[in-house]
Amino acid sequence: MSYALLSDFKAVLRNVDGTSASDAAYQNALDSAEAAVAKFIGFNPSDEFETVPPAILSACYILAAVEVDALDVPTEQQRRGRAESLLRPYRRETGFTATGEAA
């Protein structure tokens, strides 16, 4: 089940197109962001927490916004970095070092 709600995501966006076509794009971005969050931290937050922590929700909304906004590369990288910094405390040991070698 999705923990990032479309209505909440639209509330954090600055410019929202209220058409159903844009809602489908926003939902797709949210679904993609939830998958990216789960991959980064190593688990699905909705399976682990009764209430998903605000930092994880914020990171999800940041990643979704990156997908729907037309951004220059430095801004996109900055936002992705911010999302990762919010997620890092929840990240499980991946078994790999920073260089990609097995730990």
N, C-alpha and C positions, 0 to 999 in steps of 0.2 A: 504494500500500500504506500502511496506517495505521502511523504511528510511535508513536502514543500507545496503550499497551496497556491493556485493560480491567482486567486483574489489578493493574497498577501504579496505575491511577486509584482502584480500590477500596481499595488500601492507603493512599492519602493521605486518603481520606474518613474522617470521624470516626464517622458512623453509617451502616452499610451494611446494607441489606436484601438477604439472600442469595437472593431468588427470581429465577427466570428472567425474570419480567416486569420486575423492577427492572434486571436486567442489560441488557435491551433498551433501557430508558430511559437507562442510563448510557452504553451504546454510542452511542446517538443523540446524547447530549450531547457525547461525545468527537468524533464525526464533525463536529458543528456547530462545535466549538471548533477543530478542525484547519482547517476552511474559513475561520474567522475569522482564525486565525493567518496563513494563506496570503494572505488578502486584505490584512491589515495590513502584512505585510512585503514583499509583492509577488512571492512565489514559494513553491513547495512545498518545505519543508525536506528532505523525504525524497528529493527529486530533486537537491538541491544538496550535501547532506552525507552522507558515508558513515555517520557516527553523528550523529544529531540532537543539537545542543548541549543541555546540561541546562537552560539558561535558557529555551529554546524549549519544551522538555517541560514545565517548571514553569508557564509561561504558559498552555500548552494545558490543563493540569490545573486551573489556577485558573479559566479561562473555562468549562470543563466543570462545575466545582463550582458556579459561579454559576447555571448552568442547572438543576441538580438541587436546589439548596438554596433554601428559602423565605427570602429576605433582604429587609430593608428597603432602600429606594432608596439611602440614603447608603452602606451597607455594600456593596451591589452595585457602585456607582460606584467605591468605594475599591478593590475587588478588580479591577475592569476596569482601573483606572488602574495598579495594580501589574503586571498582565499586560502592559500596553502599555509600561511602563518596562523590563520584561525583554526585550521584543521590539524596542524602538527601535534598539539597536545593530545589529540585523540588517536593518533596514528599508532597502529600495532607494529611490532617488530616485523619487518619484511623478510629478514634473513639475508639481506644484501647490504653491503657497505655503500657509501656514497659513490664509489667508483664503479659499482655494479658487480663487484666480485662477491662470491658467497662468503658469508660471515663465518 
